[in-house]
Amino acid sequence: MLEQPELTVIMPVYNMEKYLARALDHLADQTDPNFKLLIVNDGSKDKTREIAEGYRDKFKYFRIINKPNGGLSDARNVGMENVDTPYFTFHDGDDWVEPDYTAYFVRAFHEHPEAAMVCCGFYIDYEHGDKSIPAAKFKPAKMLTKVQTYREIVNFLGSMFFNHAFTSSVKGYTWNKGYKSTIVKKHGMEFVKKLAFMEDQIFNVKYIAISDGFYRDTQPLYHYWQRDDSMVHNFNLKMVPDNFKANWFVWKIIIKSLIAERRKEKSESKQIYSASEGSSNDRKG
């Protein structure tokens, strides 16, 4: 008898009939099949729903939520509302994963219970390429400070500029990160709607600001598919103001968070100093 799953994979999909089978084939071939797959069909107009239904018997825990089209952030929010496992992650419908993807998140949280977030590395795969390219050079797995995590997540040029000089294995994406459901539910966290992009980076920065403990492993377990027809590669005028707006959100959260951290450190230092002074006076008496 299987133990209750500890991980939910949330997969928001919209018109993914060309790519969904590849994503689901790889998820169905995990070394640890004891996870919940939650597909949020965001009003697809093609055969996405039918393809997804065809995989129902290949997963031990499988659910599809069909909803009117509301955008990626809305689909992610609906997914989070329906999570009933301790941990969850996200998966885009046009990407795919390595066999140890789901096992990694559960194992990382078990081995590092102090971590509020765990991250894995990822590959970049091009539509006209013939091999998977690791997004960053290998680095030893380690716990990161809050400041280090912000540095790994934030693209200082904004998401309008997908530059490979920014070689962090973390970045602001959601699909290479594991989250704790208790933190999200306690703080009522949601993805920002009505932004063309960077809503994932804003969500991650908010999550980091309200939590502690971040574990990073650079082993690539996720394949980020670079489609020619994806929104990131097709410029439109809405992206310009959204880029500035999103970066303003990000830096406002980070600055406020770092100020709070600094105050906390000063307060703890004063308490330690007061306690040591008290001990010295006691000895003198």
N, C-alpha and C positions, 0 to 999 in steps of 0.2 A: 504493500500500500504506500502510495506516494505521500510525502509530507506536504503540508499546505505550502503553495508557492510563496516566495518572498519577494519576487520581482514581477512587475508589470511592464511590458513593452507597449508604449502608446504609439500608434502609427496613424497620423492624420493623412488622408488621401483625397485627392481631387483630380479626376481624369488621368488616372495612372495606368490605364489598360496596357500601355506599351512596356511598362517596367515592373509592374506589381508582382508578376509570377516569379521573376528573378529574386526579388526581395523576400518573398514568402518561401521560396525553395531553400534559401540559405538559412532562414530562421527555423525552418522545419528540420534542419540538419545540425542542431546544436548539441554539443556534448552534454549539456545539462538542459533537458527538455522541460524541466519542472518550473515553468514560468507562465504567466498569463499574457496572451496577446490581445490587445484591445485596439481594434481598427475603428477609426472615426471617419466615416465616409461623409465628406463635406459637400453633399449635393452633386456628386459626379454625374455627368451627362453621357458618359461613354459606358463601357462594360466593366468598369472598376468593381462595382458591387457584385456582379456575377462571378468575376474572377476570384474575388475574395471568398465568396461563399463556397467555391469549389475546393478551398483549402481547409474547410472546417474540420474534416476528419483527420487532418495531419497534425493537429495540435491538441494537447491534453486539455488546455484551457483556452477557449477561443470565443471572442465576442465581437460583433459588429454593431456599431451605433450609426444609424443612418439619420442624417439631419439636413436641414436646408443649408445652402451655401452661406457661410458667414466669414470665410477667410481662415487662414492658418492659425492665427492666435485664438480665434473662437473655438476651432476644432481642438487645439491643444488644451484649452480651458475645460472643455467638455470631457476630454480624456482624463484630466486630473481629478475632476469631480467624481469620476467613477472608479478611481483606484482604490482597492481595498487590500493592498499588500504593503509591507513596510517600506519597500523601495520601488522606484520606477525610473524608466529612462524613455527616450523618444527615438523614433526611427522614421526617416523619410521614405516614402514609397518608391522612389527611384534609385535608392542606394541599396547596398547589401552588406552583410557582415561575415566575419570569420566564425568558425565553429565554436570558439571559446567565448564569444561575445557575452552571452547571458550569464555564463558561469563566472566570468570575471567580476561583474558587479556584486553578485552575492558574496563571492569569496573576499573581495576587497573590503566590503563592509564588515564581514565577520572578523577579518584579520586586523582591521583598523576601526574599531567601534567608536573611537573618538572623532572620526571623520564625518562631517555633515555632507560632503560631496566627494565622490570618487571619479577619476577621469582616466580614460584610456587614449592611446594614440590612434591615428587614422591614416588611411591611404588617400591619395588623390588619383582618381581615374578619369581619363579624358575620353570623350566619345570617339575620337579618331586615333587614340593611342593604343599601344599593344601591351602595356604593362602597368602595374600599380606602383605608384611612387609614394614612399613614406613622406608624410607632411613635414616631419622634423627629424633631425639626427637623434640617435639614441641618447637618452639620459637615464641615470639610475632612478628607479622608482623611489619616491620620498614624500613625506608630508611637507606641505607648503604653508608659509605664513599667509595671513590675509593680504598683505602687500604684495607678496610674490604671486599670489593667485590673481590679483587684479592685473598685474603686469602680463601674466600669461594669457589672460582672457581678452583684454582690450586691444583692439586694432586702432592705433593712434591716428590713422588716416581715415578711419570710418569704413563702413562696409561697402561703400561705393568703389573702393579700391582693393581688389583681391590681389594683393601683392605677395609674392612668394619670398620676399625678403623677411617678412614677418613669419618666422619659422616655428612659432610655438606649437607644441603638440596638444595644447589645450584649446585655445581660441574661445570664441563666444558661442559656439554651437551647443545644441542640447543633446544631440545624438551620441556623443562620446562621453556623456556624464550620467552618473547615477545620483538620484536625489532621495532624501528621506521624506516620506509622506507626512510624518508628524509635523515637520517644520513648515511645509507648504500649507497644511490645513490650519495649523495654529495661527499663522500670520495671514491667512486668507489670500495667498499669493495667486496672481493671475498674469497672463501675458497681456501686454498693452495692445489694444486694437487700433485700427486705422493708421498704421504705419506700414510703408511699403516693405521695409526690412529692418533688421537690427533689433527686432522685438525679442529675439532669443538672447542677445547680449545684455539687454536691459534686465531681463528676467534673471540671468545668472548673476549679474552684479547685485541686484536686490537680494538674491538668495545668500550670496557671500556676506553682504552687509549685516544680515540678521542671524548669522550662524558662525560656527567656529570649526576648524579642522578640515583640511582639504588634502586629499591624497591623489598624487599623479603618477601614472605609469605610462611610459611612452610606447609600449608595445602596440603596434597598429592592429586594431580589431574591427574597424569600420571602414567601408569603402565609400568615399564621397564622390559621387558621379557628377562630372562636369558636362552638363548638357548644353548644346548650342542654343537651345530654345528656352533655357531657364531664365527666370526673372533677373537673376544676378548678372547675367551676361547680356541683357537687353535694356539699354538705358532708356529712361523716360523722365520727363520733367519733374514728376512727383518725387523722384528719388532725391533731388537736390535739397528741398526743404526738409524732407524726412530725415536725410542724413544729418543735417545740422540739429534738428529737433532731437533725434535719438542720441546723438553725442552729448547734447546738453543734459538730457536725462541721466546718461551714464556718469558723466563727470560730477553732476550734482550729488548723486548717490554716493560715489566714491569719496568725494571731499567730506561730505557729512559723516560718512562711516569712519574715515581716518581721524577726524577731529574727535569723534566719540571714543575711538580706540586710545588716542593720546590721553584723553581725560581719564579713562579707565586705568591706564598705566600709572599716571601720576597719583591717582587715588590709592592704588594698591601699594605704591612705593611709600606713601605717607603712612599707611596702616602698618607696613612692615617696620618703618623707622620708629613709629610710636610704640609698637610692641617691643622692639629691641631696647628702647629707652626705658620702658617700664621694667624690663628684666634687669637692666643695669642698676636702676634705683633700688630695686628689691634686694640685689646683692649687697649694695652699699649699706642698706639698713640692717 
